[in-house]
Amino acid sequence: MKRYIIPAAIAAILFTTACSEQAETTPETTKAEAPAAATAPDVVQFSKEMQQVSKLEVGPLEERTLSTRVSAKGQLSLPPQGMASVSPLMGGMVRSIHVIEGDLVQKGKVLATIENPDLLQLQEAYLSASSQLGMARQEYERQKMLSEEQVGALRRYQQATSEVKVLEAKLNSLREQLLTLGISPKSVENGRITRTLNLTAPISGYVQSIAINLGSFAEPNQPVLQIIDDSHLHLDLNVFEKDFSRLEKGQKVVFSLPNVSGQEVEAEIFAVGKSFAGETRVVPVHAEIKDNQHKGLLPGMYINGHILTGKHAATSVPEEAVVLYKNKAYVFQQLSENTFKMLPVETGVTENGFTEIRLEEELPQDAQLVQKGASFILSEKMKSEVAEE
């Protein structure tokens, strides 16, 4: 009987040792595995307290009706009526300049004055013609009376009539020349003679450039100032051949200002090209900006626009639910009360505060996505990454 006691004792000792080792190993393994799950790169722990502070809101994915958009690139331009060059009809020395580049001017404002002695001769010729016409009319009335009484010769009456018509034509021509130069014939008749010529703004707008200075000679018919009116800026867009059939006059165009984040500007198509631009396979489209009050827009500025061509149903979330992380768009799915998972998405149309999204993987019907406060979760993730470094 004694020879069986020792093996039994040894077996009991081995069993006890194995159980002890298993008991000691299990907690360590659990502890090692738990952090691995919590620190998964796309999982974020966000406490209940932080959720209350950030006013976090979650909800299901929903479909909304959003605009169908055609992408188009182009640039801002001015219509011909939105640009004006100021050129003197008569050359002269620049005596004064009343504006600087960038000034807002109203139509008719005096921009600069030039001096030319030839103006004196023109006004003198006008006064001389006006005086001669007065005398010719008196002679005409006298010859008319003599002709009616058959006292004077008919030929003298005809000569007087012809003289009046010639002088009237000459006076009218000189009057139009004075008006064209901006000189009032009435002022000249009242003795106010001038040797300076005013250069006035032909349109209201901003002074874009000034090509003269005091004492320089302004050449006739050569632009010395330029004015632009940017209240009717146009979009010159290029649309690819595949999208041409979806375009029509009156459609809305939206684009974002390059220097103002998140602000959209609206325009309306007023002309669609009927042929390709040069050798390219794009069609020119022209749109006018409505009620342009945006100071950040300049002619020649390149823009990326979207033409609204209809409506479509799209999976969407509130705009603030989409966050950017390492130049890629993400949304957050709630896995548990305090656990959230980052989901990469492709974004589409943003309209009325909602953004169209396309998920890379299909979600369960009851999946809950963060609708508000996503930026706080992203901030928590980034803080944890810094702490790990």
Residue pairs with C-beta under 8 A, 6 or more apart in sequence:
37 43
38 45
39 388
42 341
42 342
42 343
43 335
43 339
43 340
43 341
43 342
44 332
44 339
44 340
44 341
44 342
44 377
44 378
44 380
44 381
44 384
45 338
45 339
45 380
45 384
46 56
46 338
46 339
46 340
46 376
46 377
46 380
47 338
48 337
48 338
50 56
50 376
50 380
51 338
51 373
53 376
54 373
54 376
54 377
55 372
55 373
56 370
56 372
56 373
56 376
56 377
57 370
57 371
57 372
57 373
58 334
58 368
58 369
58 370
58 371
59 368
59 369
59 371
60 366
60 367
60 368
60 369
61 315
61 317
61 363
61 367
61 369
62 315
62 316
62 317
63 313
63 314
63 315
63 316
64 313
64 314
64 316
64 354
65 311
65 312
65 313
65 314
66 311
66 312
66 313
66 314
66 316
66 348
66 349
66 351
66 354
66 356
67 308
67 309
67 310
67 311
67 312
67 349
67 351
68 308
68 309
68 310
68 311
68 312
68 349
69 306
69 307
69 308
69 309
69 349
70 239
70 243
70 246
70 247
70 306
70 307
70 309
71 304
71 305
71 306
72 237
72 238
72 239
72 253
72 285
72 304
72 305
72 306
72 307
73 237
73 238
73 302
73 303
73 304
73 305
74 235
74 236
74 237
74 238
74 285
74 302
74 303
74 305
75 235
75 236
75 300
75 301
75 302
75 303
76 233
76 234
76 235
76 236
76 297
76 298
76 299
76 300
76 301
76 303
77 233
77 234
77 235
77 236
77 299
77 300
78 228
78 229
78 230
78 232
78 233
78 234
78 299
79 232
79 234
81 203
81 229
81 232
82 203
82 205
82 228
82 229
82 230
82 231
82 232
82 233
83 226
83 227
83 228
83 229
84 201
84 202
84 203
84 205
84 226
84 227
84 228
84 229
85 223
85 225
85 226
86 111
86 199
86 200
86 201
86 202
86 223
86 224
86 225
86 226
86 227
87 220
87 221
87 222
87 223
87 224
88 114
88 197
88 199
88 218
88 219
88 220
88 221
88 222
88 224
89 180
89 181
89 220
89 221
90 114
90 116
90 118
90 119
90 181
90 197
90 220
91 114
91 116
91 217
91 218
91 219
91 220
92 114
92 115
92 116
92 197
92 217
92 218
93 114
93 115
93 116
93 215
93 216
93 217
93 218
94 112
94 113
94 114
94 212
94 213
94 214
94 215
94 216
94 217
94 218
94 224
95 113
95 114
95 115
95 196
95 214
96 112
96 113
96 214
97 111
97 112
97 210
97 212
97 213
97 214
98 109
98 110
98 111
98 112
99 105
99 109
99 111
99 112
99 207
99 210
99 225
100 207
100 210
101 207
101 208
101 209
101 210
102 206
102 207
103 206
103 207
104 204
104 205
104 206
105 111
105 201
105 204
105 205
105 206
105 207
105 227
106 201
106 204
107 201
107 202
107 203
107 204
108 200
108 201
109 200
109 201
110 198
110 199
110 200
111 199
111 200
111 201
111 207
111 225
112 198
112 199
112 212
112 224
112 225
113 196
113 197
113 198
113 199
114 196
114 197
114 199
114 218
115 195
115 196
115 197
116 195
116 197
117 195
119 181
119 183
119 194
119 195
119 196
119 197
120 193
120 195
122 174
122 177
122 178
122 181
123 178
123 183
123 188
123 193
123 194
124 193
125 174
126 171
126 174
126 175
126 178
126 185
126 188
127 188
127 189
129 167
129 170
129 171
129 174
130 171
130 189
132 167
133 164
133 167
133 168
133 170
133 171
136 160
136 163
136 164
136 167
137 164
139 160
139 163
140 157
140 160
140 161
140 163
140 164
142 160
143 152
143 156
143 157
143 159
143 160
143 161
144 157
144 160
146 152
146 156
146 157
147 154
147 156
147 157
175 185
178 184
178 185
178 188
179 185
181 197
182 197
182 198
182 200
183 194
183 197
187 194
199 224
199 225
201 227
202 227
203 227
203 229
204 229
205 227
205 228
205 229
205 230
205 231
206 227
206 228
206 229
206 230
207 225
207 226
207 227
208 226
208 227
208 228
209 225
209 226
210 224
210 225
211 223
211 224
211 225
212 218
212 224
212 225
218 224
228 299
230 292
230 297
230 298
230 299
231 292
232 288
232 289
232 292
233 288
233 289
233 292
233 297
233 299
234 286
234 287
234 288
234 289
235 253
235 255
235 267
235 285
235 286
235 287
235 288
235 289
235 303
235 305
236 284
236 285
236 286
237 253
237 284
237 285
237 286
237 287
237 305
237 307
238 277
238 280
238 282
238 283
238 284
238 285
239 247
239 282
239 283
239 285
239 307
240 281
240 282
240 283
241 276
241 281
241 282
241 283
244 283
246 309
246 310
247 269
247 272
247 283
247 285
247 307
247 309
248 269
248 272
249 269
249 270
249 271
249 272
250 268
250 269
251 268
251 269
251 307
251 308
251 309
252 266
252 267
252 268
252 269
252 307
252 308
253 266
253 267
253 268
253 269
253 287
253 305
253 306
253 307
253 308
254 264
254 265
254 266
254 267
254 305
254 306
254 308
255 264
255 265
255 267
255 303
255 304
255 305
255 306
256 262
256 263
256 264
256 265
256 303
256 304
257 263
257 265
257 294
257 296
257 297
258 296
258 301
258 302
258 303
259 296
260 294
260 296
263 294
265 289
265 294
265 297
266 289
266 290
267 287
267 288
267 289
267 290
267 305
268 287
268 288
268 290
269 285
269 286
269 287
269 307
270 286
270 287
270 288
271 285
271 286
272 283
272 285
272 286
273 283
273 284
273 285
273 286
275 283
276 282
276 283
277 283
277 284
285 307
287 305
289 297
306 349
314 348
314 349
314 356
315 356
315 357
315 358
315 359
316 354
316 355
316 356
316 357
317 331
317 354
317 355
317 357
317 369
317 371
318 353
318 354
318 355
318 371
318 372
319 350
319 353
319 354
319 355
320 372
320 374
320 375
321 331
321 332
321 355
321 369
321 370
321 371
321 372
321 374
322 329
322 330
322 331
322 345
322 347
322 355
322 357
322 374
323 329
323 330
323 331
323 332
323 374
323 375
323 378
324 330
325 342
325 378
325 381
328 344
329 344
329 345
329 346
329 347
329 357
330 342
330 343
330 344
330 345
330 378
331 342
331 343
331 345
331 357
331 369
331 370
331 374
332 340
332 341
332 342
332 343
332 369
332 370
332 374
332 377
332 378
333 340
333 341
333 343
333 363
333 367
333 368
333 369
333 370
334 340
334 368
334 369
334 370
335 341
340 370
340 377
342 381
343 359
343 360
343 361
343 363
343 369
344 360
345 357
345 358
345 359
345 360
346 357
346 358
346 360
347 355
347 356
347 357
347 358
348 355
348 356
348 357
348 358
349 355
349 356
350 356
370 377
